[in-house]
Amino acid sequence: MNSFSPMNTPINYEIVERKIAELEVPEIGNASIREIVQLVSTIEEATGERYIRMEMGVPGLLPARIGVEAEIEALKNNVASAYPRIDGIQSLKDETARFVKLFMNIEVNPEGCIPTVGSMEGSYAAFLVSGSCHKERDTALFIDPGFPVQKQQMLVMGQKYETFDVFDFRGDKLRDKLESYLSKGNINCIIYSNPNNPAWICFDDEELSIIGELANKYDVLIIEDLAYFGMDFRQDLSRPGVPPYQVTVARYTGNYILMISSSKVFSYAGQRIGMMVISDALYHRHFPYLGERLKVHGFGNAVVHRVLYSLTSGTSHSSQYALAAMFKGANDGNFNFIEEVKEYGEKAKIMKRIFTENGFKIVYDTDLDQPVGDGFYFTIGYPGMTGSELLHKLLYYGVSAISLSNTGSSKEGLRACVSNVKRDQFGDLADRLQQFNSDYPLSSDSLA
């Protein structure tokens, strides 16, 4: 029996309920990331109370100084008056190709390294063109859990997709699961993130070789989202040209598009710039249906001169100079970007301990044969509660997150992002979770 009382919550119960009603979302567990952001901001404004905000993956660190200085210099040189090349300034293309070689050990022509307005634009373009290569292949396959907004992009484009939760299909079991979809003949591309948002599991070389092998067998495209590049802190991926390298499907197939974001690894989210890296083989490949659909045959040409031209006509000129400088600093060994973001892993370790000490469980707790790493995200559940119920109830305690159901997960729980939680809030987090655990005590069966 719980001892919850609306009169005794850290955040005013009536205000929380009123703001949830004003959001006009029938089920709070289905609210988008930005809707939860809006909701919590209005509650904070109305109550004057500070939330433990874990709902949105906003960088919690200062932007890389090397990028800021390069962008300022570019603006002083009047680049703001000129339209940028849609396929990117040459220095950025060159340094991206170097970065891919030095940190992934993959050779790629700078031609296929294309700046986008964040990886969001990159994924939109990749989905659109991948879905325009074969008339009979009208469906994308998401290896979930994953980034919820990518499915929103599919919704906006009117494209079909299928999805499965990968947790029970790790290792060699992934092969049969993928073949069960690919054998239908309607899949045009496979999408996943590595490290995974939100579970923080990481595919290994065995799994990536399976994905690559099946991409070749069924001639499907692979969209590998590397938003958290190098942030598997269980190994040192910070040294250019020195193993170990960031693992990638690019070792096993030429049917790939890599999405490299500046938002998390360089804390440069506000300038909205990322890179699409299209393999040499795919960039120049011709697809007859592209000619019918987009009036151009080549894949790379369709991305650059049809989709990106139509969406934004290029990426901010000055931010391209910033990203080129950050890549160059990393490539030359003068900028250890991994060291800069290790704070996320350290905070995750502390926060997970606070949650588990108060009755919570880590939902995705293992990564193949080892404990899941500590990084930008982790997942939490509370015995006896659905993810939606947990999200709703935690709002009364000044803690916010998003439901795992929004990520394509088959499990109940929440995605927690560590970036916006400050170390001086750990005490408040512990106090609020202790009260939550007291108000919703667990049975002996739940603790077993």
C-alpha positions in Angstrom: 0.0 0.0 0.0 1.5 3.4 -1.0 1.6 6.4 1.3 1.4 9.0 -1.5 -0.4 12.2 -0.6 -1.1 15.1 -3.1 -0.5 17.5 -0.2 3.0 16.3 0.4 4.8 16.2 -2.9 8.0 18.3 -3.6 6.2 20.0 -6.5 2.6 21.3 -6.1 0.3 18.5 -7.2 -2.5 20.8 -8.5 -0.1 22.9 -10.6 1.4 19.8 -12.2 -2.0 18.4 -13.0 -3.2 21.7 -14.5 -0.1 22.1 -16.7 -0.5 18.5 -17.9 -4.1 19.2 -18.9 -3.0 22.4 -20.7 -0.6 20.4 -22.8 -3.6 18.6 -24.4 -1.7 15.3 -24.8 -4.2 12.5 -24.1 -1.4 10.2 -22.6 1.6 11.8 -21.0 3.7 8.8 -21.9 3.2 9.6 -25.6 4.3 13.2 -25.3 7.3 14.1 -27.5 10.6 15.3 -26.1 9.8 19.0 -26.9 6.3 18.7 -25.4 7.9 17.4 -22.1 10.4 20.3 -22.3 7.5 22.8 -22.7 5.5 21.1 -19.9 8.4 21.1 -17.3 9.4 24.7 -18.2 5.8 25.9 -17.5 5.7 24.0 -14.2 9.1 25.5 -13.1 7.8 29.0 -14.0 4.6 28.5 -12.1 6.1 27.0 -9.0 9.6 28.5 -8.9 11.0 25.0 -8.3 14.0 23.6 -10.1 13.5 20.2 -11.8 16.0 17.4 -12.3 15.7 17.7 -16.0 16.5 14.5 -17.9 14.1 14.7 -20.8 16.2 16.3 -23.6 19.7 15.5 -24.8 21.1 19.0 -24.7 24.9 19.3 -24.2 25.7 20.3 -20.6 29.2 21.5 -21.4 30.7 24.6 -23.0 31.2 24.5 -26.8 34.6 23.6 -28.0 36.7 26.7 -27.9 38.6 25.9 -31.0 35.3 25.9 -33.0 34.0 29.1 -31.5 37.3 30.9 -32.4 37.3 29.6 -35.9 33.7 30.6 -36.5 34.3 34.2 -35.1 37.3 34.5 -37.5 35.2 33.3 -40.4 32.6 35.9 -39.7 35.2 38.6 -39.4 36.3 37.5 -42.9 32.8 38.2 -44.2 31.7 34.7 -45.0 28.2 35.6 -43.9 27.7 37.6 -47.1 28.2 34.5 -49.3 26.1 31.5 -49.9 27.9 28.3 -48.9 28.5 25.4 -51.3 25.7 23.0 -50.7 28.2 20.1 -50.6 30.4 21.9 -48.1 33.6 24.0 -48.0 36.6 22.0 -49.1 38.5 22.3 -45.9 35.6 20.7 -44.0 35.3 17.9 -46.5 39.0 17.2 -46.3 39.2 17.2 -42.5 36.0 15.0 -42.3 37.6 12.4 -44.5 40.8 12.6 -42.3 38.7 12.2 -39.2 37.0 9.1 -40.5 40.3 7.6 -41.4 42.1 8.5 -38.1 39.3 7.6 -35.7 37.4 4.9 -37.7 40.2 3.6 -39.9 37.9 3.9 -42.9 38.9 5.5 -46.3 36.4 7.8 -47.9 36.6 10.4 -50.6 36.0 14.0 -49.3 33.4 14.3 -52.1 31.1 12.1 -50.1 31.5 14.2 -46.9 28.6 16.6 -46.8 27.6 19.1 -44.1 24.0 19.2 -43.0 21.9 21.4 -40.6 22.5 19.0 -37.8 22.2 15.2 -38.2 18.4 15.8 -38.2 18.6 17.2 -41.7 21.1 14.5 -42.6 18.8 11.7 -41.6 15.8 13.4 -43.3 17.8 13.5 -46.6 19.1 10.0 -46.1 15.6 8.6 -45.5 14.1 10.4 -48.5 16.7 9.4 -51.0 16.9 5.8 -49.6 13.2 5.5 -50.1 13.5 6.7 -53.7 16.0 4.2 -55.0 13.6 1.2 -55.6 9.9 1.6 -56.3 9.1 -1.7 -54.6 11.1 -0.9 -51.5 8.9 1.5 -49.6 9.8 0.7 -46.0 12.6 1.5 -43.6 13.7 -0.7 -40.7 14.6 0.8 -37.3 16.8 -1.3 -35.0 15.3 0.1 -31.7 15.3 1.6 -29.2 16.2 4.8 -31.0 15.8 8.5 -31.4 12.1 9.2 -31.5 12.2 12.2 -33.9 13.6 10.0 -36.7 10.2 8.3 -36.8 8.5 11.6 -36.8 10.5 12.5 -39.9 9.1 9.3 -41.5 5.6 10.4 -40.5 6.1 13.9 -42.1 7.4 12.3 -45.3 4.6 9.8 -45.5 7.1 6.9 -45.5 6.6 3.5 -44.0 8.8 1.9 -41.4 9.0 -1.2 -39.3 10.9 -1.6 -36.0 12.0 -4.1 -33.4 13.6 -3.9 -30.0 17.2 -5.3 -30.3 17.8 -6.2 -26.7 16.7 -9.8 -27.0 18.4 -10.2 -30.4 22.0 -9.4 -29.7 25.0 -11.3 -31.1 24.3 -14.0 -33.7 20.6 -13.8 -32.9 20.5 -10.5 -34.8 21.0 -12.3 -38.1 17.7 -14.3 -38.1 15.8 -11.3 -36.8 17.0 -9.0 -39.6 16.5 -11.7 -42.2 12.9 -12.0 -41.1 12.3 -8.5 -42.3 14.8 -8.2 -45.2 13.5 -11.4 -46.9 10.2 -9.7 -47.5 11.9 -7.5 -50.2 10.3 -4.2 -49.1 13.1 -2.8 -46.9 15.2 0.1 -48.4 17.4 1.0 -45.4 18.3 0.0 -41.8 18.8 2.7 -39.1 20.4 2.4 -35.7 22.6 4.5 -33.4 25.9 3.3 -31.9 26.3 4.0 -29.0 22.6 3.5 -28.7 20.2 6.3 -27.7 18.7 5.6 -25.2 19.9 2.2 -24.0 23.7 3.1 -24.4 24.3 -0.5 -25.6 27.0 -0.7 -28.3 27.1 -3.0 -31.3 30.3 -4.9 -31.6 32.2 -6.0 -34.7 30.4 -9.4 -34.8 27.0 -7.6 -34.9 28.1 -5.0 -37.4 29.6 -7.6 -39.6 26.2 -9.3 -39.6 24.5 -6.0 -40.5 27.0 -5.4 -43.3 26.8 -8.9 -44.7 23.0 -8.7 -44.9 23.2 -5.2 -46.4 25.2 -6.7 -49.2 23.0 -9.8 -49.6 19.8 -7.9 -49.8 21.2 -4.7 -51.2 19.8 -2.4 -48.5 21.4 0.8 -47.3 22.7 1.3 -43.8 22.2 4.6 -42.0 24.6 4.5 -39.0 23.9 7.4 -36.5 27.1 8.3 -34.7 25.7 11.1 -32.6 27.7 9.9 -29.6 30.9 9.2 -31.6 33.7 7.7 -29.4 31.6 8.0 -26.2 31.8 4.3 -25.2 34.1 5.3 -22.3 34.9 1.6 -21.6 37.8 2.0 -24.1 40.0 4.8 -25.1 39.0 6.0 -28.6 40.6 9.4 -28.3 44.0 8.9 -30.1 44.0 9.7 -33.8 45.4 6.9 -35.9 45.8 4.5 -33.0 43.6 1.5 -32.2 41.0 0.9 -31.0 38.8 2.7 -33.4 35.2 3.6 -33.4 33.5 0.5 -34.6 31.4 0.8 -37.7 29.4 -1.1 -40.3 31.6 0.7 -43.0 34.2 -2.1 -42.5 31.7 -4.7 -43.9 29.7 -3.0 -46.6 29.9 -0.2 -49.1 26.1 0.5 -48.7 26.5 3.0 -45.9 25.8 6.5 -44.8 27.4 7.7 -41.6 25.9 10.5 -39.6 28.5 12.4 -37.5 27.0 15.2 -35.3 28.9 18.1 -33.7 26.2 18.5 -31.0 27.3 16.1 -28.3 31.0 15.3 -29.0 31.9 19.0 -29.6 29.0 20.6 -27.6 28.2 22.6 -30.7 24.4 21.9 -30.8 23.3 25.5 -31.2 25.0 26.0 -34.5 23.2 23.0 -36.1 25.9 21.3 -38.1 26.7 17.7 -38.7 28.2 15.6 -41.4 26.8 12.9 -43.8 29.5 10.6 -44.9 28.4 8.6 -47.9 30.6 5.7 -49.1 32.4 6.1 -52.4 30.5 3.2 -53.9 27.1 4.5 -52.9 27.8 8.2 -53.7 28.3 7.4 -57.4 25.8 4.6 -57.7 22.9 5.0 -60.1 19.4 3.9 -59.3 16.9 3.9 -62.2 13.9 4.8 -60.0 15.8 7.9 -58.7 15.6 9.2 -62.3 11.8 8.8 -62.3 11.3 10.1 -58.7 13.9 12.9 -58.4 15.0 13.4 -62.0 18.6 12.4 -61.2 20.2 9.0 -61.2 23.2 9.3 -58.9 22.7 8.8 -55.1 25.1 11.6 -54.0 23.7 14.0 -56.6 20.2 13.3 -55.4 21.2 14.0 -51.8 23.1 17.3 -52.5 21.3 18.8 -55.5 17.8 17.6 -54.9 17.1 17.2 -51.2 19.6 19.4 -49.4 19.2 22.1 -52.0 15.4 22.0 -51.5 15.6 21.9 -47.7 18.1 24.6 -46.8 20.4 25.3 -49.8 23.4 24.5 -47.6 24.6 24.6 -44.1 25.6 27.8 -42.2 28.9 29.1 -43.8 30.6 30.1 -40.6 29.7 26.9 -38.7 31.4 24.9 -41.4 34.7 26.7 -40.6 34.1 25.9 -36.9 33.6 22.2 -37.6 36.5 22.0 -39.9 38.7 23.5 -37.1 37.4 21.0 -34.5 38.0 18.1 -36.8 41.5 19.4 -37.7 42.4 19.9 -34.0 41.3 16.3 -33.3 43.1 14.9 -36.3 46.3 16.7 -35.5 46.2 15.4 -31.9 45.8 18.9 -30.4 42.2 18.6 -29.2 41.1 15.6 -27.2 37.4 15.8 -27.7 36.8 12.5 -25.8 38.4 13.8 -22.6 36.1 16.8 -22.8 32.9 14.7 -22.7 33.9 12.1 -20.1 32.0 14.1 -17.5 28.8 12.6 -18.9 29.9 9.1 -18.0 31.0 10.1 -14.6 27.7 11.7 -13.8 25.8 8.7 -15.2 27.6 6.4 -12.8 26.6 8.6 -9.8 23.0 9.1 -11.0 22.4 5.4 -11.6 23.6 4.6 -8.1 21.1 7.2 -6.7 18.3 5.7 -8.6 19.0 2.0 -7.8 19.5 2.8 -4.1 15.9 4.0 -4.1 14.2 1.0 -5.7 14.7 1.8 -9.4 16.0 -0.7 -11.9 18.2 -0.1 -14.9 16.1 -1.3 -17.7 18.8 -2.0 -20.3 21.4 -3.1 -17.8 23.6 -5.4 -19.9 25.6 -5.0 -23.1 26.1 -8.6 -24.4 28.2 -10.2 -21.7 29.1 -7.1 -19.7 27.3 -4.3 -17.8 26.1 -1.5 -19.9 28.5 1.5 -20.0 28.1 4.9 -18.4 27.4 7.6 -20.8 25.0 10.3 -22.1 21.8 8.3 -21.4 20.6 5.5 -19.2 17.3 3.8 -18.7 15.2 3.4 -15.5 12.1 1.6 -14.4 10.2 1.2 -11.2 8.6 -2.2 -10.3 4.9 -2.3 -10.8 4.7 0.9 -12.9 4.4 1.4 -16.7 6.7 4.0 -18.2 3.8 6.4 -18.6 2.8 6.1 -15.0 6.3 6.6 -13.8 6.8 9.7 -15.9 3.5 11.1 -14.6 4.3 10.4 -11.0 7.9 11.6 -11.1 6.7 15.0 -12.3 5.2 15.6 -8.8 8.7 15.0 -7.4 10.5 17.4 -9.7 12.1 14.8 -11.9 11.5 14.7 -15.7 12.4 12.2 -18.5 10.7 10.7 -21.5 8.9 7.3 -21.8 10.9 4.4 -23.4 7.8 3.7 -25.5 8.6 6.8 -27.5 11.9 5.3 -28.5 10.5 2.1 -29.9 11.4 0.1 -26.9 9.3 -2.9 -25.9 10.1 -2.4 -22.3 8.5 -0.2 -19.6 10.5 2.6 -18.2 12.1 6.0 -18.9 15.1 7.4 -20.8 17.2 9.6 -18.5 19.7 12.0 -20.0 22.5 13.2 -17.7 23.7 16.3 -19.5 21.4 18.9 -18.0 21.6 17.6 -14.5 24.2 19.6 -12.5 26.3 18.0 -9.8 24.8 20.4 -7.2 21.5 18.8 -7.9 22.5 15.3 -6.8 21.4 15.9 -3.3 18.0 17.1 -4.4 17.7 14.0 -6.7 18.6 11.7 -3.8 16.0 13.4 -1.5 13.2 13.3 -4.0 13.8 9.7 -5.0 13.9 8.7 -1.4 10.5 10.3 -0.8 9.2 8.7 -4.0 10.4 5.3 -2.8 8.8 6.0 0.6 5.5 7.1 -1.0 5.5 4.0 -3.3 7.1 1.3 -1.2 8.1 -1.9 -3.0 6.9 -5.3 -2.0 9.4 -8.0 -1.0 8.6 -9.7 -4.4 9.6 -6.6 -6.3 12.9 -6.4 -4.4 13.8 -10.1 -5.2 
